Amino acid sequence: MNHFSKVLDTSFEDAIAQVTNALKEEGMGILTEIDVQAAFKKKLDVDFRQYKILGACHPLIAYHMLQTDDKAGVFYPCNVVVQEHEDGRVEVSAVDPLMMFLTIHSPKAKEIALDASQKMQRVIECLGSPELVAQS
């Protein structure tokens, strides 16, 4: 699987807040935010559901990976998608960093990517937990 996903019983805005808090708990931050709905409206004049791409990064992991392979930056940031489906459900999906870095043939890179993958998996798993909901 190239991603982790979870459907939440919450609003789109609350899902964004939960993702932001969960990333922070894992030492990650959001470097970029792409509002796909707004971009499609502006560029194509079409209506689209709420859909945001959050570019997440763990600075230390990014640093170590770039020390291992100076081209690894082409895979950054680790994208997290928050989208509202037509039926109102909100789904959060995150790339699996382990899959992103498979092309870097280094035991050290695999170790770093595995650490990043475990962090991202924990981010998705904790979404919707009472502790995280209280923070949002």
C-alpha positions as CSV (number, residue, x, y, z in Angstrom):
1,M,0.0,0.0,0.0
2,N,1.3,3.5,-0.8
3,H,-0.8,5.4,1.7
4,F,-2.6,5.2,5.0
5,S,-6.2,6.4,5.2
6,K,-8.9,6.9,7.7
7,V,-12.5,8.2,7.5
8,L,-13.5,10.6,10.3
9,D,-16.8,11.4,11.8
10,T,-16.1,15.2,11.9
11,S,-16.2,18.4,10.0
12,F,-13.6,19.2,7.3
13,E,-12.2,22.0,9.4
14,D,-11.9,19.8,12.5
15,A,-10.2,17.1,10.4
16,I,-7.6,19.7,9.3
17,A,-7.0,20.7,13.0
18,Q,-6.7,17.1,14.1
19,V,-4.2,16.3,11.3
20,T,-2.2,19.4,12.3
21,N,-2.1,18.4,15.9
22,A,-1.3,14.8,15.2
23,L,1.6,15.8,13.0
24,K,2.9,18.1,15.7
25,E,2.8,15.2,18.2
26,E,5.1,13.3,15.9
27,G,7.5,16.3,15.5
28,M,6.2,17.2,12.1
29,G,5.0,20.4,10.7
30,I,3.1,21.6,7.6
31,L,5.3,23.3,5.0
32,T,2.7,23.7,2.3
33,E,-1.0,23.8,2.0
34,I,-2.8,23.5,-1.4
35,D,-6.5,24.3,-1.5
36,V,-7.5,22.2,-4.5
37,Q,-11.1,23.4,-4.4
38,A,-10.0,27.1,-4.6
39,A,-7.3,26.3,-7.2
40,F,-9.8,24.5,-9.5
41,K,-12.3,27.4,-9.1
42,K,-9.7,30.0,-10.0
43,K,-7.9,28.2,-12.8
44,L,-10.7,26.1,-14.3
45,D,-13.9,27.9,-13.1
46,V,-15.2,24.6,-11.8
47,D,-16.7,23.6,-8.5
48,F,-15.0,20.9,-6.6
49,R,-15.5,19.4,-3.1
50,Q,-13.3,20.4,-0.2
51,Y,-9.9,19.0,-0.8
52,K,-6.6,20.1,0.8
53,I,-3.1,18.7,0.3
54,L,-0.9,19.4,3.3
55,G,2.8,19.0,2.8
56,A,4.2,17.6,6.0
57,C,7.8,17.4,7.0
58,H,9.9,16.1,10.0
59,P,13.0,18.3,9.9
60,L,15.4,15.8,11.4
61,I,14.2,12.9,9.2
62,A,14.5,15.2,6.1
63,Y,18.0,16.2,7.2
64,H,19.1,12.6,7.6
65,M,17.6,11.5,4.3
66,L,19.4,14.4,2.5
67,Q,22.6,13.4,4.2
68,T,22.1,9.9,2.7
69,D,21.1,11.0,-0.8
70,D,21.2,14.6,-1.9
71,K,18.4,14.0,-4.5
72,A,16.0,12.7,-1.9
73,G,14.4,16.2,-1.8
74,V,12.5,15.4,-4.9
75,F,10.2,13.4,-2.8
76,Y,9.5,16.1,-0.2
77,P,7.2,17.0,1.5
78,C,5.2,14.0,2.7
79,N,1.6,14.8,1.4
80,V,-1.5,14.4,3.6
81,V,-4.8,14.8,1.8
82,V,-8.0,15.9,3.6
83,Q,-11.1,15.5,1.5
84,E,-14.8,15.7,1.9
85,H,-16.7,13.1,-0.1
86,E,-20.1,13.7,-1.7
87,D,-21.9,12.0,1.1
88,G,-20.2,14.3,3.7
89,R,-17.7,11.9,5.0
90,V,-14.2,13.3,5.6
91,E,-11.3,11.2,4.7
92,V,-7.6,11.7,5.6
93,S,-4.9,10.0,3.5
94,A,-1.2,10.2,3.9
95,V,1.6,8.9,1.7
96,D,3.6,6.1,3.1
97,P,7.2,7.5,3.2
98,L,8.6,4.0,3.0
99,M,7.1,3.7,-0.5
100,M,8.3,7.2,-1.5
101,F,11.9,6.3,-0.8
102,L,12.1,2.8,-2.3
103,T,14.2,4.1,-5.2
104,I,17.0,5.1,-2.9
105,H,19.1,2.0,-2.6
106,S,20.7,2.4,0.8
107,P,20.2,0.5,4.0
108,K,20.4,3.9,5.9
109,A,17.8,5.4,3.6
110,K,15.5,2.4,4.3
111,E,16.0,2.8,8.0
112,I,15.1,6.5,7.9
113,A,12.1,5.9,5.6
114,L,10.8,3.2,8.0
115,D,11.0,5.7,10.9
116,A,9.1,8.3,8.9
117,S,6.5,5.6,7.8
118,Q,5.9,4.6,11.4
119,K,5.4,8.3,12.4
120,M,2.9,8.9,9.6
121,Q,1.0,5.7,10.4
122,R,0.7,6.8,14.0
123,V,-0.6,10.2,12.8
124,I,-3.4,8.5,10.8
125,E,-4.2,6.0,13.5
126,C,-4.6,8.6,16.3
127,L,-7.1,10.7,14.2
128,G,-10.5,10.7,15.9
129,S,-9.1,9.8,19.3
130,P,-10.7,11.7,22.2
131,E,-7.4,13.3,23.2
132,L,-6.9,14.7,19.7
133,V,-10.5,15.8,19.3
134,A,-10.2,17.8,22.5
135,Q,-7.1,19.6,21.2
136,S,-8.8,20.7,17.9
